[in-house]
Amino acid sequence: MIPRVLSIAGTDPTGGAGIQGDLKSISAFGGYGMAAVTALVAQNTLGVREVHVPPTEFLSAQLRAVSDDVEIDAVKIGMLGSAEVGDIVSAWLADVRPPAVVLDPVMIATSGDRLLDADAEAAVRGLCRYADLVTPNLPELAVLVDEPVAHDWDTAVAQARTLAARADTAVLLKGGHLRGPESPDAIVDTVGIHPVSGRRVDTPHTHGTGCSLSSAMATLAAHGLAWPAALERAKPWLTGALEHAGDLRVGRGNGPIDHLHELRPHLDVGPAWSTAAWAEAAPVRADVDACAFVRGLASGDLDRAAFTWYLEQDLLYLREYARVLARAAALAPTTEEQRFWAAASASCLVEEARLHESHVDATGLEHAPDTAAYTDHLHAVSAGGSYAVLVAAVLPCFVLYTDIGARWRGTFAPDHAYADWLTAYGDEVFAASSAEASRIADAAARSASPAVRAAMSAAYARSMRWERAFFEAPLRRRGEPNS
């Protein structure tokens, strides 16, 4: 079943809080979001400018229009604004009795100012009795129990217990306003307390956090989760939404959280990162195709001494490349990717042994300048610790040789002077590995920040340029032209 979740709240034209934020949270957890507007708010990430409250009769008409037609699985209530609005919502709840009601008592501004008059605050307290879960922040919790704001966890728990007992409801106690590296939350009810630990995210972009968490809890309840289980699912989602908030680049103030951060890695929009990176490298790839060394390989006219020198450097390169791939395996986030890079690393060592046995005497070999520069680049990226950037840096060695091998497959006779080398890079198993490496890079790019994606593209482009230099080096060292 797809839960049908109704948000009753004010608006946020910048999309981070209010019904706009609620609808994103509901969608993030697979629900179908609906909204009834209590207030039209002119606000942005810098603050609220103006609030317009439509006639309460119109709010009643919105609520009745929804419930007369749609079976509602959960309701989230946010900004009310006045006692009259609270009375309308209470009357509707009494008639419709939705299966799950979550109340986010919007009472205190970020500045600490109280947003409601005494009558409206009383209306919110009354609504608590209709709610299955109330989700106040600590200043709002203090208002609801008429006590000073809690500055430690034990006091906050005691206040949540008081509210749960008075309203006969469950309370989502949020520790975000407390100090320290941890940011615990808990479900508190008349039976006990179910804490859920979490780390504090150092970000100014927290706009809409309370709205979004409460609507996420309503949606998870509509899926059938008990409140503790719902919090255990929503808590890491919210942590990730805060961690990715800065990537949105929305507004000049306290920006919104990224409600859809879990979805973004799975979106297929536009060309894949690896496809775009390959297209950007077209001039370098054209230089490789035009390189005299590469043309000599294709024709079979390449001087054998130049090819042997190339293989010697390739052997040295593969030794270092295997170490870099092993580092990718260590950084990989999934077992599948760990296995892929470990197998690729082992394959490099197998190829190194094959070269040693068939073509190259490895005794006393030294890295040529271009070989050393290329491997130094890869090791530097590896030491940087970014899995995504490292994957981007190693990808050209896969895709460039796959492309050359695919275009040369079937174009040379069995007695071609370099048939064994050309056949190796036209191998279908190697092509499959190249495709998998590209898929992994695309997945890493989808979940990366814009800054990391830029670093990926830079590392990829630099590796492509070193690949070109690697092909040009054998003839350049002999003073022969490469074009």
N, C-alpha and C positions, 0 to 999 in steps of 0.2 A: 504494500500500500504506500502511496505517496501522501504524506501528511499534509493536510490543508490547515495552514497556520495564519491566523489573523493578528496583525499588529494594530494596536490602537495607540496612536502617538502623534507627536508633532513632526514637522518636516525639517529637513536640512538640505538646502539647495546644492551644497557642495558634496552631498552623498555619503558622508561618513557616519552620521548619527541619525537619530529619529527613525522614521519609517523607511527611509532609503537604506540606512545601515541595517535595519531589521530584515528587510527583504533580501539583502545580500547574505546575511547570516542564515536565514531560512533556506535559501538556495544552496548555500555551501554544504548544508547537511541533508540535501535531497528533498526538501519540503516544497510545497507550492505556497508562495507567499501572497497574502492579501493585506489591504490596509484601509483603515478608517482614520481620517485626519481630525485631530483635536485642535490643532493650532497651525497656522502658517507662520513659519519663522524665517526671517531674513537674517541669515548667519553665514559665516564662513569660518576658516580655521583660526581667524584672529579674534572672533567673538560674535556675540548676538547684537544685531542692530535694531530689529523691530519684531514685534510679535502681533499677529492678528488672529483673534479667536472668532471663528464663524459662529453664528447663532447655534445654541445647543440643540435646537430642533433639527438642524441639518446634520449634526453628529448622530442624533437618534435615527434619522432617515438612512444614513450610511450603514449604521449597524443593523437595522432591520432589513435593509436591502440585501446584505450579505447573508444573514442567518435565515431569512425567508427562502433562500435559494440554495445555499451551499451548506453541506454538513461540515461543521468546523471541528477539527481534531485538537486544536490547542489555540490559546489566546495569549498574546503578550501585551501588557499594558505599560505604556511609558508616560510621557509628559501629558498631564491633565490641564494644569493652568488655573483652574478655578474650582470652587466647591460645586458649582452648577454642573460642570463637565463631569466631576466625580459622581454626582447623583445620577446623571444619565447613564453612565457606564455601570454603576451598581444596579440600577433597575434592569438594565438589559441582561446583565449576568444572572440576576435572580430569575429572569424568565427563561433564558436559553440554557443556562447551566452547562457550559462547555466542559469536556472531559478533563482538560488541564488548563489552568490559568497561572500565568507567571506575571508578577507585578514588579516592575522596576520603578521604585518610588523617586521620581525625579524631583528633588526638593532643594538641593544645594548646588549652586554654580561652582565651576572650577575655581573661581576666585574666593569661594567660601561664603558668598552672599546667599541668603535664603530667597528662594524664588517664589514661594507661596505665602499667602496671608494665613492667619490662624484658622479661618474657616476651611480653606483649601487643604491645609495640613490635616485637619480633622477628617476631611473627606478621604484623604489617602489612608489614614489609620483605619477608617471604616472599610475601605476596599481590601485591606489586608485579610479580613475575615472571608472574603470571597476567593482569595488566592490560595493556590496549592503550594506556591513557592514565592517568597519575597526576596528580592536581590538588592538590598541597599548597599551603598558604600558606607564607610565608617561614619562620616558626618551625618548621613541620612539615617543610619541606624540610631545614632545618638538622639536625633530629633524624634524618631518614632517611639523611643522608650523614655524620652524626656530626661536624659542624662548628659554629662559632658562627653565629648568625643574621646573614644578609647585610644590610648597611645601604646598599648601592648596587647598581645594576642589573648591572654587570659581574660582581660577586661572585656575585650571584644566578644569572646565566646560567651561570657556571662550576659552581656547585653542581647546577644542573639538568642540565648535561651529564654530571656525575659520576653522578647517579642514573639517567639514561637509559642510560648505558653499563653500569652495574652490573646493572640489572634488564632490560636489552634492551627498553626500552619508550619511549614518548613521554611527555613531561612538559609539563603546562600550567603554565608559570611565571607567577605572578600578582604584579603589582607594587603591589597595594593597600596593603601595609604600608610602602612607601617614602614619603618626604616629597616635597613639591612639587606643583605644579598638575596634573601629568600622572600617569596611572595606567596604564602600559603592561602588556600581557600578551604571552606568546609561546608558541608550540609549539616545544619543544626535543626533538630526538631524536638518534640516532647519525649522522644525515646533516647536520643543521645547525639553524638557528634561523629561525623565521618570526614576527617581531614584529607585534603589532597595537596601534596607539596608541589612547589614550583619555584623556578628561579626568577629573579627580578630581571626584566629586560630594560637596559639603559637606553631609553629613547624618549624624545619629546612628543612623538607622534602617537598619542593615545586617544585622540578624538573619537568618541563613539564607543569606547571600550565597554562601558556598562550596558548600553543599549544592545550591543552586538552579543554579549555573553548571555543576557537574559533571553533574547530571541533564539539563540542557539539551544539553550536549555529547554525552551518550550518545544522546539522542533524535535529534539531528542526524546522528550517525554512522549510526544505524539508517535514516535517510532516504537514506543513501548518500554523505554529504559526507565528504571527507577532513578530518583534524584542523585544518589551517590554515583551510580554508573554513568549517568549523563554528565556529571561534573568531571569524572575521570576522562571522558572523551572530549569534553569541551575545553578543559584546561590546557592541554598541550596544543590544541588548535589555536586558542587565543594567544599563547606564547609565541607560536609561529607567526601569527598575524601581526603581532607587535614587532617581531624581529624583521619582518619584510616590509614594515610600514614605510620606512624611508625610501624604498624603491619606487613607491607610487609617485612621489614628487608632486603631491597635490597641496597647493597653498603655500603661504609664507609663514604660517603660524604652527600651531600644534596639529599636524596632519592626521588623517584617518588611518586606521589599521587596514591591513590587506586581508579582507574577508575571504578572498578566493585563492590564497597562496597555495593551498593543497591541490587545487585544480590546475593551476597554471602549467606545471610540468607535463600535463597530459593534453594540453591544447595543441591542435595542429593548425596553426595560422601562418600563412606565408611560407616561403621556402625555409627548409631546415637550416640550422646554423651551418652545418658542414657543406651544404649545397651553396650557400652564400659565400662561405670562405673559399671554396673551390673556384667559384666564379671570379672572386676578387683576385685570385692568384693567376688569372689567365695570362698576363704578360710574362710572368716567370715561367709558366708551363710552355709558352711559345718559345722562349729562349732555350728551354731544355730540348724541345723537339728540333730546334735549329742547330743545336750544339754538334760540332763535328765528331765528338766522341760518340754521342748517341747515334748519329747517322752512320758512323763507321760500324757500330755494333749491329745495326739493322741490316746493313749491306754485307757484313762479314769482312770488310776491308780494313778494319781497325788493326793497327799494329799490335802484335801479340805482347810486346814488352809493355806498352801503355795499358793494355787490359790486365796484365799480371800485376802491375803497380796498383791499378784500381782495386783489384781483388785483395791485395795486401791491406790497403786502407779500409776496405769493406770489412775485412776480418777484425781489424782493430775497432772499427765503428760498432760492429755487432756485439763485441764484448761489453762496451759501454752502454749500448742501447738495451741490452738484456738487463743490466742493472737498473736502468731507468724504468723499464717495464715492470720489474719486480717492485719498484717503489710505487708504481701505479696500483699494483695488486694490493700493497699494504694500505693505500689510501682509499681504495674502492669502497663504496658504501654498501654494496650487496655482495652476497656470496657468489652469485652468478658472475659479476664483473671481476671479483677477485680471481676466480678460476680462469676467466678469459685472459687477463693480463699475465697471470702466472704461466699459463700455457704458451702465450706469445713469447714470454721471456725464455722459457725452455726451448722453444723453437729456434730462437736466435742462436742459442748455444749449440744446438744441433747443426744449424747451417754453418756456424763458425768451424765446427769439427769437420764438416764435409769439405769446406774450402781448404782447410789445412791438409786433409788427406789427398785431395785431388789436384789442387792448383798451387798452393802457397806454402812456402817454408816460413813458418811464423817466427823462427829464431831471429832475434835481434831487430825486429821491426820497430819503427818509430812512427808516431803520429805526424802526418803532414800538417802544416798550419791550418788548412781548411777543415781537416778531420778533427783536429783538436778544438778548433773554434766551434764546430757544430756540436760536438759532445759536451763541451763546456756549457754551451747554451742549454742543452737538455738537462744537465746536472744542476744548473742554476735554477731552472724552473722546478725541477724535482725538489730542491732544497727549500723552495718557497712555500711548500705545504699545501698548495691549492690543487685538489684533484682535478677540477675542471680545466684549469690552465695546463696542467701536465698532460692530460688527455689530448688537448688541442695541439700541444707541441709535438707529440709523438705521431699524430695522425698523418702528416704528409708522407712519412716513410711508407705507410700503408697504401694510401690512395694514389700517390704518384706512380709507384711501381706497378700497381694494379692497372692503372690506366694505360701505361706503356705496354704491359704484357698483354692486355686485352686487345689493343690495336695491332700488336705484332703476331698474335696467335694465328697460326695457319699461313703466315706469309713467307716462311723460310723452309728450305729443304732440310731433310734429316741430316745431311752432311754439312750443314752450315757450320762455320767455324766456331760460333758461340751459341750453338743450339741449346746446350744444357742450361746456360744462364737465361736465355730468352724463354725457355720452357718453364723454368722455375717461377718467373714472375707472371706468366700467363696461366698458372695453375688455378683451377677452380677452388681448391681449398684455401689458397691464399686470398682469392677474391672474396670468399665468404668471410674470412677473418677481417678483411678490409671493410666490408659492409657492416660487420658487427662493431668494429671500432668506431665507424661513423655514427652508428645508432647510439652508442654509449656517449659519444661527444655531444650529439644532439640532445639527449636526455639531460646531460650535465648543464648544457647551455640554457635549456628551458627553465631549470630551477635556479639558475644563477642570477645575481644582481646585474644591472647594466654595466657596472664597473668591472665585474668579473668577466662578463661576456666580451668587453673591450679588451681585457688582458688576454683572453683566449684567442681572439682574432690576431692580436699582435704577436703572440707566441707562434701561432700557426704560420703567419706570414714570414716570420723570421726563419722558421724551420724550412719553409719552401725555398727561401733564398739560399740557405745553406745546402739544400739538396742540389740546386743549380750549380753552386760553387763546387760541390763534390763531383759532379759530372764534368765540369770544365777543368778541374785540377790536373788530370793525367796528361793532357796535351799542353796546358799552360806551363807546366813545369819543364817541358821540353822545348818551350818557345814556339810551339806550333799554334796556328790560328784555331779558334773554336767556332768559327762561322764561315 
